Amino acid sequence: MIDVLDIDGVALRRGGRLLFSGLNLRLQAGEAAALVGRNGAGKTSLLRAVAGLVELEAGTIGFGALDPADARAEHIHLAGHQDGQKPARTAWEELAFWARWTGATEAAARQAATALDLTRLLDLEVRRLSAGQRRRLSLARLLASPRSLWLLDEPLSPLDADWRVRFGQIMAGHLAGGGMIIAAVHDPLPIPAKAVEIAAPEAGE
Amino acid sequence: MSRAMALLSREVALAWGRGGGPLVSVGFYAGVATLLPLATGPEPTRLSAIAPGAAWVALALSALLSLDRLFERDYEDGALDLMTLSPVPLELVCAIKCLGQWVATAAPLAMAAPLAAIALGAKPQLAPLVFACALMGGLAFSFVGGIGAALSLGARRGGLLTAVIVLPLFVPPVIFGGGALDAFTSGLPWRAGFALLAAYAAAAVALGPIAMAAACRNALS
């Protein structure tokens, strides 16, 4: 369980361009942050940096008393645009595999599928799912995983209005259980969250 | 451990699912093995002399076919991102993917190889050694090929790049395996060649995943 996330003075550089610098964010258990900023500002890159996939130009990302490698191995789940679900496999095969990969039980995966109203779709191949259904499948994987820090990249985009509300309740439930959420968003999150503006440094860099 | 097994079975299932990938490799192999006598002339003595070597080189080429997708799909669809967020080290993930490639592709090829060699005119007694060499060589081809596949991640026309990176690394196993087959045919001691092939495969299994994981991390960052 991650108790605290400390992003301290972080700068990121992608493809030779400085995206942002001096970014600070401190999250306690039960808190959420919404990353806002224009396209290409570096919201996704920041999520990937927290997940350890992108190297920092400057600054540190700490997880309280936890070793960063352990935190990433056991306590972080990243739900991005690319969901890693193979079109030719059935929804259940994919959900079951990823549940096991993140350390969830099969019962938790079934429960998550029910919570996201996927039970009737589990026998279908992933390619037959609509964009929204496919997103719900990756959110079921997220919900099933016993991981406390959720990194969400525009989690709401393909969901309809009804599901946005329901996913808001799921996120609220995760926070109430002591979890943490960082979400890159364009629309406001349906839960209370610290807004973090990701913006390029002033000209003259 | 259960994670590793789950990944292995997923890899094998995906390899079979991707348009019957292994069968395409076997079909390609059969095609190359059929082309050779057409190019060299059907004279049995000449053909049987080159049969083991021809079957062996065709095998190395067929092993290349499905390599380019080994990491690329998981890289493009984000699965590789999620695989790094796990207690399973990325090195082991890479090793399991290559092992899956071996089970799904090299094993069917190894079964086709003795048939091809005999069809080209090799002695039937050679069949077990061809099978063993194909199995062992396939292990080397999968793990060395994995390095090329990982290094070409994110490159345009990665498949071609993979082949260019990997083919020079296929030289030692092709020499060792071909040498063993040749020695066996002429009644000479063949064990040394096979042992060298096995040693190369062992080195590839031990060192390949380290290189693959480094290449994957580089591509992801």
HADDOCK unambig.tbl for C-alpha pairs under 7 A between the chains (distance, minus, plus):
assign (segid A and resid 53 and name CA) (segid B and resid 220 and name CA) 6.33 0.50 0.50
assign (segid A and resid 53 and name CA) (segid B and resid 221 and name CA) 5.32 0.50 0.50
assign (segid A and resid 54 and name CA) (segid B and resid 221 and name CA) 4.45 0.50 0.50
assign (segid A and resid 55 and name CA) (segid B and resid 221 and name CA) 6.72 0.50 0.50
assign (segid A and resid 72 and name CA) (segid B and resid 85 and name CA) 5.50 0.50 0.50
assign (segid A and resid 73 and name CA) (segid B and resid 85 and name CA) 4.79 0.50 0.50
assign (segid A and resid 73 and name CA) (segid B and resid 86 and name CA) 4.02 0.50 0.50
assign (segid A and resid 73 and name CA) (segid B and resid 87 and name CA) 4.67 0.50 0.50
assign (segid A and resid 74 and name CA) (segid B and resid 86 and name CA) 5.99 0.50 0.50
assign (segid A and resid 74 and name CA) (segid B and resid 87 and name CA) 6.47 0.50 0.50
assign (segid A and resid 76 and name CA) (segid B and resid 85 and name CA) 6.91 0.50 0.50
assign (segid A and resid 78 and name CA) (segid B and resid 82 and name CA) 6.90 0.50 0.50
assign (segid A and resid 82 and name CA) (segid B and resid 77 and name CA) 4.97 0.50 0.50
assign (segid A and resid 82 and name CA) (segid B and resid 78 and name CA) 4.79 0.50 0.50
assign (segid A and resid 83 and name CA) (segid B and resid 77 and name CA) 6.28 0.50 0.50
assign (segid A and resid 83 and name CA) (segid B and resid 78 and name CA) 5.63 0.50 0.50
assign (segid A and resid 83 and name CA) (segid B and resid 79 and name CA) 6.65 0.50 0.50
assign (segid A and resid 84 and name CA) (segid B and resid 74 and name CA) 6.57 0.50 0.50
assign (segid A and resid 84 and name CA) (segid B and resid 77 and name CA) 4.73 0.50 0.50
assign (segid A and resid 84 and name CA) (segid B and resid 78 and name CA) 4.62 0.50 0.50
assign (segid A and resid 84 and name CA) (segid B and resid 79 and name CA) 3.82 0.50 0.50
assign (segid A and resid 97 and name CA) (segid B and resid 6 and name CA) 6.59 0.50 0.50
assign (segid A and resid 100 and name CA) (segid B and resid 3 and name CA) 6.38 0.50 0.50
assign (segid A and resid 101 and name CA) (segid B and resid 3 and name CA) 5.58 0.50 0.50
assign (segid A and resid 102 and name CA) (segid B and resid 86 and name CA) 6.51 0.50 0.50
